[in-house]
Each structure stands twice: as structure tokens, then as C-alpha cells.
Amino acid sequence: MITPNQTTLVIFTCEGKEHLLPKCYESFIQNCDYTFSQTILAVDGVIDENVIRSIKPDLIVQNFKRKGYVFNIINALNCIKTDFFFWLEDDYYFNQPVNLNRIVDVLTKHKNWSTIFLTKIEPLKEEQMLKHYFDEFYLPEYGLSVSPSLCRTQYIVDAIKQMIDFPKSDKTTTYGFETFISDYLIQNNFPFALMDSGPIPHAIHLGALESTNRKFHMINSLEDNDSENQKSYISGFGSDKKITYKNKVNILLKLWYATLLLSVKLFKDREAYDFAFRIYTAKLKKFKS
């Protein structure tokens, strides 16, 4: 049974990325004074128990063997009993106040709205605004972004149910869950909106080096994970982008230069050292996510 006018905080993390979560969570609670009815930590894989202790969630849902982000979402949705939930992934750092009371109020008043998400890359440019709803709420040209966002629980649950039943094939290999949810909401006239934060985004992305294997974001991950279809690599840049020999030479030169700068900076800056260590860890994993 869904409880009206209450909001659950749902935090998603996975094996290999959990070290980013404490910084993310701390920055969020420092910038958001909203009182959540419950905090759920959804974990894919095995993570450091100290990270769990730092969050102190009311409920933990976990796949001890990694099954992918989509399964993690399903596990969490099955446990939400409130009208709304705030979707938070582990790799964002908040540097702007999040007025969640206002966002909850807007979503409550607009009964057919599904999601309000926050800025996390750069200020919204005028040419990116497909539609201005009112005040600081816009429909951006790039569509839906699920994290960080406030979601109407029932609409997301319905979208995921449709995703589970949707036919999977080679043609859906690169059909991501986020795109599926976006398509579902548009087709059913459940609008979503971006809350513009002005010149500084609400949050910035921390996890560029720890990006989850893209196959875990695809709707086909709901099928047999041992299939050849699931073993193939899926680029985060999109399957339609052809990488030429010139592209590879250019990135090689840029990589050499970046490595040189990082090699010098790591002696002066702890953040640079940590960045270098993460690259080395990626090497130990044979550069596989």
C-alpha cells in the first residue's frame, strides 16, 4: 500500500563504486534538510560494511552476486511504501541547496507529473529548453535523467513492469532502462521536468572512472546474463559512434599529456593522488568495468 505525502530516500550503489558513496551522501544531507520517512540502500554486489554504517539506512536490499542496475532498481521499488521517492546514485557531489520541500509540493500539485530531476552537468542553456513549464521548471532537449530526482512511485513501478514484459532481442541490446522509462512516461502523458539551479548545477558527477558496465543499464540485462548478447561490450558513448584511427591517435596524445600533468600534480594534491590510484586500480582490473 502506498502512503501518500511521504517520501523515501533510495540510494543505489554497487560493488566497486561504494567508496564514492560517503562523500555523495554527506554532501546531499548537508544541502537537503528534508525529513524522509525512510532510507533504503540498494546494493548490487558485495560492498565495504563501513560504507553501510556511514549511511545508517533503515533498510538494505542487496544482490550479493552482481545482477545489474536494473535488478537493483526492481528490488528497491518492491520495498517503497510512499507516494514519492528520491532517486540518488552513489557518484554525485552536491554543491547547491536542494529545496526538496518545494519539489514535493510541485509534484503533489501536478498529479500527472512523474519526475522532477536536478541539474548535474552544467547550467541549462536557452537552446536546450524545449518547454518552459513555469518558474525554474523546464523540459530539456536531452530528456529524462533519473538521478538525482524525485519520482512518483506508482508511475515508475508501472514503467518497470512494462520493461519486464517488453520483448528482448538483439535489437534491444543497447536499449537502456532510462530511455525505456522516458519513452513510457512520454507515451502515457506523464510529464517530467528539470529544476534549473541557475549558473551552478545542483550536483557534479564523481564517478567517471568507476562507471558501471553499460550492459547492466540495458533492459536486456533482465534476460540471461550468461548469453553472448550480454557478454558483448556496450560503450557509454553509444553504439552508433565509429572510432576511427585518427580518433585513437588523438586520444593517445591527450592521454600522454594528461598522464604527465597528473604525475606532477599527485605530489602536491591528495585528490590527484587518489585519481592516479583509481587509474592504477582500473589497470589491475584489466580496464574492465
LOMIKE-385861 format. One record per residue (C-alpha): x, y, z; residue in three letters. Coordinates in steps of 0.5 Angstrom, whole numbers, padded with zeros to 4 digits, always signed. Last residue first. Layout:
BEGIN
XYZala...
This chain:
BEGIN
+0068-0004-0031ser+0074-0007-0035lys+0081-0004-0035phe+0085-0010-0034lys+0082-0010-0027lys+0089-0008-0024leu+0089-0003-0029lys+0083+0000-0027ala+0086+0000-0020thr+0092+0004-0023tyr+0087+0009-0025ile+0084+0010-0019arg+0091+0011-0015phe+0092+0016-0020ala+0085+0020-0018phe+0087+0019-0011asp+0094+0022-0012tyr+0090+0028-0016ala+0086+0029-0010glu+0091+0029-0005arg+0095+0035-0009asp+0102+0036-0009lys+0106+0030-0011phe+0100+0028-0015leu+0101+0034-0019lys+0107+0032-0023val+0105+0025-0025ser+0098+0028-0026leu+0101+0033-0031leu+0105+0028-0035leu+0099+0023-0035thr+0094+0028-0038ala+0099+0030-0044tyr+0100+0022-0045trp+0093+0021-0045leu+0092+0027-0050lys+0097+0024-0055leu+0093+0017-0054leu+0086+0021-0055ile+0088+0024-0062asn+0092+0017-0064val+0085+0014-0063lys+0081+0019-0066asn+0085+0019-0072lys+0085+0011-0073tyr+0077+0012-0073thr+0072+0010-0067ile+0065+0010-0070lys+0059+0013-0066lys+0053+0009-0067asp+0054+0004-0061ser+0053+0010-0056gly+0059+0014-0052phe+0057+0009-0046gly+0060+0003-0050ser+0057-0003-0050ile+0062-0009-0049tyr+0059-0016-0051ser+0058-0021-0046lys+0050-0020-0045gln+0049-0022-0052asn+0053-0028-0052glu+0048-0030-0046ser+0051-0031-0039asp+0047-0025-0036asn+0040-0029-0038asp+0035-0024-0039glu+0034-0018-0035leu+0040-0015-0037ser+0037-0014-0044asn+0034-0008-0041ile+0040-0004-0041met+0044-0001-0035his+0048-0007-0033phe+0051-0008-0040lys+0054-0001-0039arg+0059-0003-0034asn+0058+0001-0029thr+0062+0008-0029ser+0068+0008-0024glu+0073+0013-0027leu+0068+0018-0029ala+0065+0017-0022gly+0064+0024-0019leu+0059+0027-0023his+0057+0034-0020ile+0051+0037-0017ala+0046+0042-0016his+0049+0046-0022pro+0052+0053-0022ile+0049+0058-0026pro+0042+0057-0025gly+0039+0051-0021ser+0034+0049-0026asp+0029+0044-0024met+0028+0039-0030leu+0021+0037-0031ala+0018+0030-0033phe+0011+0029-0036pro+0006+0023-0035phe+0003+0023-0042asn+0003+0015-0043asn+0007+0015-0049gln+0012+0020-0045ile+0013+0017-0039leu+0014+0010-0043tyr+0019+0013-0047asp+0023+0016-0041ser+0023+0009-0037ile+0025+0006-0043phe+0031+0011-0044thr+0033+0010-0037glu+0033+0003-0038phe+0038+0003-0043gly+0036+0000-0050tyr+0043-0002-0053thr+0042-0010-0054thr+0034-0008-0056thr+0035-0010-0063lys+0039-0017-0061asp+0032-0019-0057ser+0028-0017-0051lys+0020-0017-0051pro+0018-0012-0046phe+0015-0016-0040asp+0020-0013-0035ile+0020-0006-0038met+0013-0006-0037gln+0013-0007-0030lys+0019-0002-0030ile+0014+0003-0032ala+0009+0002-0028asp+0013+0002-0022val+0016+0009-0024ile+0009+0011-0025tyr+0007+0009-0018gln+0013+0012-0014thr+0012+0019-0017arg+0020+0021-0017cys+0024+0026-0014leu+0031+0026-0018ser+0038+0025-0018pro+0038+0021-0022ser+0033+0019-0027val+0035+0024-0032ser+0029+0025-0037leu+0030+0028-0044gly+0036+0031-0047tyr+0032+0037-0050glu+0030+0040-0043pro+0023+0040-0041leu+0023+0046-0036tyr+0022+0048-0028phe+0025+0054-0025glu+0019+0059-0025asp+0014+0055-0030phe+0013+0050-0035tyr+0018+0052-0040his+0019+0048-0046lys+0024+0045-0051leu+0030+0049-0046met+0037+0047-0049gln+0037+0053-0053glu+0037+0057-0047glu+0042+0054-0044lys+0041+0050-0037leu+0047+0051-0033pro+0052+0045-0033glu+0053+0037-0031ile+0048+0036-0025lys+0042+0040-0026thr+0036+0036-0022leu+0030+0032-0023phe+0023+0032-0023ile+0019+0026-0024thr+0012+0023-0026ser+0008+0029-0027trp+0000+0027-0027asn-0002+0030-0021lys+0001+0037-0021his+0000+0039-0014lys+0004+0034-0011thr+0010+0034-0016leu+0010+0042-0014val+0010+0041-0007asp+0015+0035-0007val+0020+0040-0011ile+0019+0046-0006arg+0020+0041+0000asn+0026+0038-0003leu+0030+0045-0004asn+0036+0042-0005val+0042+0047-0003pro+0048+0047-0008gln+0054+0044-0008asn+0052+0036-0008phe+0057+0031-0010tyr+0055+0025-0014tyr+0057+0018-0015asp+0053+0014-0011asp+0046+0014-0014glu+0040+0018-0011leu+0033+0017-0013trp+0028+0021-0008phe+0022+0017-0007phe+0014+0019-0008phe+0008+0016-0005asp+0011+0012+0000thr+0011+0005+0001lys+0018+0003-0003ile+0020-0004-0002cys+0019-0007-0008asn+0022-0001-0012leu+0029-0003-0009ala+0029-0010-0011asn+0027-0007-0018ile+0032-0002-0018ile+0038-0007-0016asn+0035-0011-0022phe+0036-0006-0027val+0043-0004-0024tyr+0046-0011-0025gly+0046-0018-0023lys+0052-0018-0018arg+0052-0023-0013lys+0051-0021-0006phe+0044-0018-0009asn+0042-0013-0004gln+0036-0009-0001val+0038-0005+0006ile+0033-0002+0010leu+0033+0004+0015asp+0040+0006+0013pro+0046+0008+0017lys+0050+0011+0012ile+0056+0011+0015ser+0055+0004+0017arg+0054+0002+0010ile+0060+0005+0008val+0064+0001+0013asn+0061-0005+0011glu+0065-0005+0005asp+0061-0007-0001ile+0059-0014-0004val+0054-0014-0011gly+0049-0009-0013asp+0047-0005-0007val+0040-0002-0005ala+0040+0003+0001leu+0033+0005+0003ile+0032+0011+0008thr+0025+0012+0011gln+0020+0017+0012ser+0025+0023+0009phe+0026+0029+0013thr+0028+0035+0008tyr+0034+0039+0010asp+0038+0038+0004cys+0045+0041+0002asn+0049+0038+0008gln+0045+0031+0007ile+0047+0031+0000phe+0054+0033+0001ser+0055+0027+0006glu+0051+0022+0002tyr+0056+0024-0004cys+0062+0024+0000lys+0060+0017+0004pro+0058+0014-0003leu+0064+0014-0007leu+0068+0008-0004his+0062+0004-0006glu+0064+0004-0013lys+0067-0002-0014gly+0061-0007-0012glu+0055-0003-0013cys+0051+0003-0010thr+0044+0006-0011phe+0041+0010-0005ile+0033+0011-0004val+0030+0016+0000leu+0023+0015+0001thr+0018+0021+0001thr+0011+0022+0005gln+0005+0025+0002asn+0001+0019+0001pro+0003+0012+0004thr+0003+0007-0002ile+0000+0000+0000met
